């Protein structure tokens, strides 16, 4: 069958089960857009390339299938760079297609010319350019394979605009099966022996790849074996937040008692993640413990420190292999107190919410006692949110202090229920929630962001309206870049600089898109606004006002 290379690219994406592409259109890849016109793939038209890239990243994290973004050359590709960096550091499958100048115009400083490899070569897993129409399908299939195999990550594919219109007889390329490494019986037996010998063993789960619900099985095994389970930063949807083995999450905003428990372990079994700087409080905690790493990356990228055993396996494959281990035998005569105390520490931390009828205090609310008009007590607000979501919603986060209350008080009981920038990128929350509402139309998607984070990609609310997405966005507004102010107060007290913002009425802005928007300035008004937002059949936004003196909730009030 004769077709253009651009149309062949689309047919190949169809063969790979792609449901959506997130695109900002450009004249450099018109033939691909034409191929999408009659395709089963939905073209989600985004308002900025950074938003498109973040939507694709969210889809990749929630499904395990590489998310697809399409942008034009030069300025468009540079805007999308933030999603590539995030996908690389977060190990999330993503394929970015970039329209390029015609081949004959290269090396002439032509309009919007740039080096694809020079821009992305140090951050993407692979950078490919389709210079031969006959290989268009082959290279797209290769990009999909590389993005999802081994340690997942981003792949960038260049599309010269003249090559796209060349006619080819090549057929679409089907999926290329990725290796699915399985731990051997001997490796699993060795792991069982290590756990049996340890006095204070612990699992640490994280990364992507928990979509099939393997986390519930890991948690069940751990409970039977008397082993607490910690979760890495913004990967704590890997296991349900319930049961005697759930010990809590590590990283920014964690409880001191939880971090102390992690540091006390004499055996750490990392599943799906490595020992990173964030979970270890800047490469300080957990480095003396005997260490087992379970993952699909033979290079152990981003794992720091000791490594005593390395098993190549996905979380799902590891869980199946673990079922062959006698948990009771591994447990032996180990005292229950090691696991129980870790679980109790996390339970007390997550449950320590202020009462709505009592003025907030520093701790769960983060409100200094001398603040006369603190605004909404976030400890109360996110407790209300948790009660209504019941652990089933998809939560999305960019960066900033405003997210800490949701991390602490909103539980996750369902896999694939969290998308957060583990590399600390701002601007992810809104586009990720838009994508989540399209990927899972029957589930609630909730973006939690500060005012700084929201304004970086808030324009993608227009994309939600245009494509039927119905996310709920909670914007916490304190008029400052709060995380940076917190660092300034620590290092340059009393000298704020470059961190104050002026904000519009975000609720009115949401209503201008045709969605539901409410502005909340008092704690007692939040629950009603939340109920109205959740009851509606449209995108919704709650603009939450707090004092600029409110900082994240303290993490040490339950340490004793």
C-alpha positions in Angstrom: 0.0 0.0 0.0 1.4 3.4 -1.0 1.3 6.1 1.6 3.4 9.0 2.8 5.9 8.6 5.6 3.8 10.9 7.8 0.7 8.6 7.4 2.9 5.6 8.0 4.0 7.0 11.3 0.4 7.3 12.4 -0.4 3.8 11.2 2.5 2.5 13.2 1.4 4.3 16.4 -2.1 2.7 15.9 -0.4 -0.7 15.7 1.2 0.1 19.1 -2.2 0.7 20.8 -1.7 4.5 21.1 -5.0 6.1 22.1 -4.0 9.8 22.2 -1.3 12.1 21.0 -0.8 15.5 22.8 0.1 18.1 20.2 0.8 21.7 19.6 0.5 21.9 15.8 3.3 23.1 13.5 3.9 23.5 9.8 6.9 21.2 10.1 4.8 18.1 10.5 1.6 18.8 8.6 1.6 15.4 6.9 1.5 13.6 10.3 -1.4 15.8 11.3 -3.1 14.9 8.1 -2.6 11.2 8.9 -4.2 11.8 12.3 -7.3 13.3 10.6 -8.8 9.8 9.8 -7.1 7.9 12.6 -8.5 6.2 15.6 -6.0 8.1 17.7 -7.4 11.2 19.4 -5.4 14.4 18.8 -5.4 16.3 22.0 -4.7 19.9 21.0 -2.7 21.6 23.7 -1.9 25.2 24.3 1.8 25.1 25.0 4.5 22.5 24.3 5.5 22.1 27.9 1.9 21.2 28.7 1.7 18.7 25.9 4.9 17.0 27.1 3.6 16.8 30.6 0.3 15.3 29.5 2.2 12.6 27.5 4.4 12.0 30.6 1.3 11.5 32.7 -0.2 9.0 30.3 3.0 7.1 30.2 3.1 6.9 34.0 -0.5 5.9 34.4 -0.6 3.2 31.7 3.0 2.0 31.1 2.6 2.7 27.4 4.8 5.5 26.2 2.9 8.8 26.1 3.1 10.6 22.8 3.8 14.3 22.3 4.2 16.2 19.0 5.7 19.6 18.6 7.4 21.7 16.0 11.1 22.5 15.7 13.1 25.2 17.5 10.9 27.1 19.9 8.4 24.3 20.2 11.0 21.7 21.0 12.7 23.9 23.5 9.4 24.4 25.3 9.0 20.6 25.5 12.4 20.1 27.0 11.1 20.2 30.6 9.0 17.1 30.0 12.1 15.3 28.6 14.1 16.1 31.6 11.3 15.0 33.9 10.8 11.8 32.1 14.5 11.0 32.2 14.9 11.7 35.9 11.6 10.0 36.8 12.2 7.0 34.5 8.8 7.4 32.7 8.2 6.2 29.1 7.6 9.1 26.7 8.1 9.6 22.9 8.5 13.2 21.7 8.0 13.8 17.9 9.6 17.0 16.7 9.0 18.5 13.2 12.3 19.6 11.6 13.4 21.7 8.7 13.8 20.2 5.2 16.9 18.1 4.8 18.3 20.5 2.1 18.1 23.4 4.6 20.4 21.9 7.2 23.5 23.6 8.4 22.4 26.9 6.9 21.0 28.6 10.0 17.6 28.4 8.4 14.4 29.4 10.2 14.0 27.6 13.5 16.9 25.3 12.8 18.5 23.6 15.8 20.4 20.4 16.6 18.1 17.7 17.8 20.9 15.6 19.2 22.7 18.6 20.7 19.5 19.6 22.6 18.3 16.3 23.8 21.3 13.9 23.5 22.3 14.1 27.1 18.8 13.8 28.5 16.9 11.3 26.2 17.5 7.6 26.0 17.7 7.9 22.3 17.5 10.6 19.6 16.4 9.4 16.2 15.7 11.2 12.9 13.6 9.8 10.1 15.7 10.6 7.0 14.3 7.7 4.9 10.6 7.4 4.3 10.9 3.6 4.0 12.2 3.4 7.6 9.6 5.6 9.2 7.6 2.8 10.7 10.7 0.9 11.8 12.1 3.9 13.6 8.8 4.7 15.3 8.6 1.1 16.6 12.1 1.3 17.8 11.4 4.5 19.7 8.4 2.9 21.4 10.5 -0.1 22.4 13.4 1.9 23.8 11.1 4.2 25.7 9.4 1.4 27.5 12.2 -1.2 27.9 14.9 -1.4 30.5 14.9 1.7 32.6 12.0 3.6 31.0 12.5 7.1 29.7 12.1 9.6 26.9 13.0 9.1 23.2 13.0 11.9 20.7 12.2 11.4 17.1 12.9 14.0 14.4 10.6 14.5 11.5 12.1 16.4 8.5 9.1 18.0 6.9 10.1 17.1 3.3 10.7 13.4 4.2 7.2 13.2 5.7 5.6 13.7 2.3 7.7 11.1 0.5 5.7 8.1 -0.6 6.7 4.6 0.6 5.5 1.1 0.1 6.6 0.0 3.6 4.1 -1.5 6.0 3.4 -0.2 9.5 5.8 -1.8 12.0 4.2 -3.8 14.9 5.2 -3.9 18.5 8.7 -5.1 19.4 8.6 -7.3 22.4 10.7 -6.0 25.3 12.7 -8.4 27.5 10.9 -9.4 30.6 13.7 -10.5 33.0 12.7 -13.0 35.7 14.7 -13.6 38.9 15.9 -17.1 39.2 14.9 -19.5 42.0 18.4 -19.3 43.4 18.2 -15.5 43.5 14.9 -15.5 45.3 16.1 -18.1 47.7 19.2 -15.9 48.4 16.9 -13.0 49.0 14.8 -15.0 51.4 17.9 -16.0 53.4 19.0 -12.4 53.6 15.6 -11.3 55.0 15.6 -14.2 57.5 19.0 -13.3 58.8 18.2 -9.6 59.2 16.9 -8.2 62.5 15.4 -5.1 60.9 14.7 -5.7 57.2 12.6 -3.3 55.1 11.2 -3.0 51.6 11.3 0.3 49.8 9.0 0.5 46.7 8.9 3.1 44.0 9.2 4.0 40.4 6.7 3.2 37.7 5.4 -0.2 36.7 2.9 -1.0 39.5 -0.2 -0.7 37.3 -1.2 -4.4 37.7 -1.6 -4.1 41.4 1.6 -6.0 42.4 1.9 -3.6 45.3 -1.0 -5.2 47.2 0.8 -8.6 46.9 4.1 -7.2 48.1 2.4 -5.6 51.1 0.7 -8.9 51.9 4.0 -10.8 51.8 5.7 -8.2 53.8 3.1 -8.3 56.5 3.3 -12.1 56.8 7.1 -11.8 56.9 7.1 -9.1 59.5 8.8 -6.6 57.2 7.7 -2.9 57.0 7.2 -1.3 53.5 8.4 2.2 52.9 7.7 4.1 49.6 9.9 6.5 47.6 9.0 10.1 47.1 5.9 10.6 44.9 5.8 6.9 44.2 3.7 5.9 47.1 0.7 4.7 45.0 2.8 1.6 44.5 1.2 0.0 47.5 -2.1 0.6 49.2 -1.9 2.8 52.4 -3.3 0.2 54.7 -2.3 -2.8 56.7 0.3 -3.6 59.4 3.2 -3.4 57.0 2.6 0.1 55.5 5.3 2.2 57.0 5.0 5.5 55.1 6.7 7.6 52.5 10.1 9.0 52.4 11.4 12.3 50.9 10.3 15.9 51.3 7.8 16.5 54.1 8.1 12.9 55.5 7.7 12.3 59.2 10.9 12.3 61.2 9.9 9.0 62.8 9.3 7.4 59.4 12.8 8.5 58.2 14.3 7.3 61.4 12.7 3.9 60.9 14.1 3.7 57.4 17.6 4.7 58.7 17.5 1.9 61.4 16.9 -0.9 58.9 19.8 -3.4 58.6 18.6 -4.7 55.3 16.9 -2.6 52.6 15.3 -4.2 49.6 14.6 -1.6 46.9 11.9 -2.7 44.5 11.4 -0.6 41.3 13.6 2.2 42.6 17.1 2.9 43.9 18.6 4.7 46.9 18.3 8.3 45.7 19.1 11.6 47.3 15.5 12.6 48.1 14.5 9.5 49.9 17.8 9.4 51.8 17.7 13.1 52.9 20.5 14.1 50.6 22.5 10.9 50.6 22.6 10.7 54.4 20.2 8.0 55.5 20.3 4.2 54.9 23.8 3.8 53.5 25.1 1.3 56.0 22.4 -1.2 55.5 22.9 -4.4 53.5 21.2 -3.6 50.2 19.3 -5.5 47.6 18.1 -3.8 44.4 15.2 -5.2 42.3 14.7 -3.4 39.0 15.0 -3.7 35.2 18.1 -1.5 34.8 21.3 -3.5 34.7 23.2 -0.3 35.1 21.5 0.5 38.4 21.2 4.2 37.2 20.4 6.6 40.0 21.1 4.0 42.8 23.7 5.3 45.2 25.9 3.4 47.7 26.1 -0.2 48.8 24.7 -3.0 46.6 24.9 -6.6 47.8 22.5 -8.3 45.5 20.9 -7.1 42.2 17.8 -8.8 40.8 16.7 -7.9 37.3 12.9 -7.9 37.3 9.8 -5.7 37.0 7.7 -5.2 40.1 5.1 -7.7 38.7 7.7 -10.4 37.9 9.4 -9.9 41.2 6.1 -10.3 43.0 5.2 -13.5 41.2 8.6 -14.9 42.1 8.3 -13.8 45.7 5.1 -15.9 46.0 7.4 -18.9 46.1 9.0 -17.8 49.3 7.6 -19.1 52.6 6.9 -15.8 54.4 6.5 -17.5 57.8 9.9 -19.2 57.5 11.5 -15.9 56.5 10.0 -14.3 59.5 11.3 -16.9 61.9 11.2 -15.6 65.5 11.6 -11.9 64.5 9.6 -9.8 67.0 6.5 -8.0 65.7 7.6 -4.7 67.2 10.0 -3.8 64.3 7.2 -3.8 61.7 4.4 -2.6 64.1 6.3 0.5 65.3 7.1 1.6 61.8 3.4 1.3 60.8 2.2 3.1 64.0 4.6 6.0 63.3 3.1 6.5 59.8 -0.5 6.1 61.0 0.0 8.7 63.7 1.6 11.1 61.2 -1.2 10.8 58.6 -4.0 11.0 61.2 -2.7 14.0 63.0 -5.1 16.6 61.6 -6.4 19.6 63.3 -10.1 19.9 64.2 -12.0 22.4 62.0 -13.5 24.0 65.1 -10.1 24.7 66.7 -7.7 27.4 65.4 -4.8 25.8 63.6 -1.4 25.5 65.3 2.1 24.9 63.9 2.3 21.2 63.1 -0.4 19.6 61.0 -1.5 23.0 59.7 1.8 24.8 59.6 0.2 28.0 60.9 2.3 30.1 63.4 0.5 31.0 66.5 0.9 34.7 65.9 -0.8 34.8 62.5 -4.1 36.7 62.8 -5.5 35.9 59.4 -4.1 32.6 58.3 -6.8 31.8 55.7 -7.8 28.2 55.1 -6.4 25.6 57.5 -4.9 23.2 55.0 -4.7 20.4 57.5 -8.5 20.5 57.7 -9.0 21.1 54.0 -7.0 18.1 52.8 -8.5 15.9 55.5 -11.9 16.7 54.0 -10.5 15.9 50.5 -9.2 12.5 51.7 -12.6 11.6 53.1 -14.3 12.3 49.9 -11.8 10.7 47.5 -11.6 7.4 49.5 -8.2 6.5 48.1 -9.5 6.0 44.5 -8.8 9.3 42.7 -5.7 10.2 40.6 -3.7 13.0 42.2 -1.3 15.1 40.3 1.4 17.4 41.6 3.9 19.9 40.2 6.3 21.2 42.8 6.2 23.4 45.8 5.3 23.5 49.5 1.6 23.5 48.8 1.7 19.8 47.8 3.0 18.6 51.2 -0.4 18.6 52.9 -1.9 16.4 50.2 1.0 14.0 50.3 0.5 13.7 54.1 -3.2 13.5 54.4 -4.6 12.0 51.2 -4.2 8.2 51.1 -3.8 6.0 48.0 -5.5 2.6 47.8 -5.4 2.2 44.0 -2.4 1.7 41.7 -1.7 4.3 39.0 -3.2 7.0 41.2 -0.4 9.5 41.5 1.5 11.6 38.9 4.1 13.9 40.5 7.3 15.5 39.2 9.9 13.5 41.1 12.5 15.8 39.6 10.8 18.8 41.2 9.6 20.4 37.9 6.9 23.0 38.3 3.9 23.2 36.0 3.1 19.5 35.9 -0.1 19.4 38.0 -2.7 20.8 35.7 -1.7 19.1 32.4 -1.2 15.8 34.2 -4.7 16.1 35.7 -6.1 16.9 32.2 -4.4 13.8 30.8 -5.5 11.6 33.8 -9.2 12.7 33.2 -8.9 11.6 29.6 -7.1 8.3 30.3 -9.5 7.4 33.2 -12.8 9.2 32.4 -14.6 7.3 35.2 -12.1 8.3 37.9 -11.7 11.6 39.6 -8.5 13.5 38.7 -7.3 16.1 41.2 -4.5 18.5 40.7 -2.9 20.0 43.8 -0.7 23.0 43.2 0.5 26.3 44.5 -0.2 29.6 42.8 3.3 29.6 41.2 2.9 26.1 39.9 -0.6 26.7 38.6 0.4 29.7 36.5 3.1 27.8 34.7 0.6 25.6 32.8 -2.8 26.7 33.9 -3.7 27.4 30.3 -4.2 23.7 29.7 -7.6 24.0 31.4 -8.7 25.1 27.9 -7.5 21.7 26.7 -9.6 20.0 29.3 -12.7 21.9 28.2 -12.1 21.3 24.5 -11.6 17.5 25.0 -14.2 16.7 27.7 -11.8 16.3 30.6 -13.2 17.1 34.0 -10.3 17.5 36.5 -10.6 19.2 39.8 -7.8 21.8 40.4 -7.0 23.0 44.0 -4.8 26.1 43.9 -3.2 27.1 47.2 -2.5 30.8 47.0 0.0 32.5 49.4 1.3 35.1 46.9 4.9 33.8 47.1 7.2 31.1 45.8 6.9 29.4 49.2 9.6 26.8 48.9 12.2 29.4 48.0 11.1 31.7 50.7 11.5 28.8 53.2 15.1 28.4 52.0 15.7 32.2 52.1 14.5 32.3 55.7 16.9 29.6 56.6 20.0 31.1 54.9 19.1 34.8 54.5 16.6 35.5 57.3 14.5 38.6 57.0 15.8 39.3 53.4 13.1 38.0 51.0 14.1 38.7 47.4 12.5 37.8 44.1 9.8 35.6 45.5 6.6 37.6 45.7 3.8 37.3 43.1 0.6 39.1 42.2 -2.3 36.8 41.4 -5.7 37.1 39.6 -8.9 35.6 40.8 -8.3 32.0 39.7 -11.9 30.9 40.3 -13.1 33.6 38.0 -10.6 32.5 35.4 -11.9 28.9 35.6 -15.4 30.2 35.1 -14.3 32.1 32.0 -13.4 28.7 30.5 -16.9 27.4 31.2 -15.9 25.4 34.3 -16.9 25.7 38.0 -14.7 28.0 40.1 -14.9 29.0 43.8 -12.7 31.2 45.9 -12.3 30.1 49.6 -10.8 32.3 52.3 -12.1 30.6 55.5 -11.6 27.0 56.7 -15.3 26.5 57.3 -16.2 27.3 53.7 -13.9 24.7 52.1 -16.0 21.6 52.6 -19.1 23.1 50.9 -17.0 24.3 48.0 -15.4 20.9 47.6 -18.8 19.2 47.6 -20.1 21.5 44.9 -16.9 21.0 42.8 -17.1 17.2 43.0 -20.9 17.2 42.2 -20.5 19.1 39.0 -20.1 17.8 35.5 -17.4 20.2 34.4 -13.8 21.0 35.1 -13.6 22.7 38.5 -11.2 24.8 40.5 -11.0 25.8 44.1 -8.9 28.9 44.8 -7.7 28.5 48.4 -6.3 31.6 50.2 -3.7 31.2 52.9 -1.2 33.5 54.7 2.3 33.9 53.3 3.5 33.0 56.8 2.1 29.5 56.6 4.8 26.9 55.8 4.6 23.1 55.3 3.3 21.1 58.3 6.0 20.1 60.8 7.2 16.5 60.4 8.5 15.9 63.9 5.4 16.4 66.2 4.9 12.6 66.4 8.5 11.6 66.7 8.2 11.0 70.4 
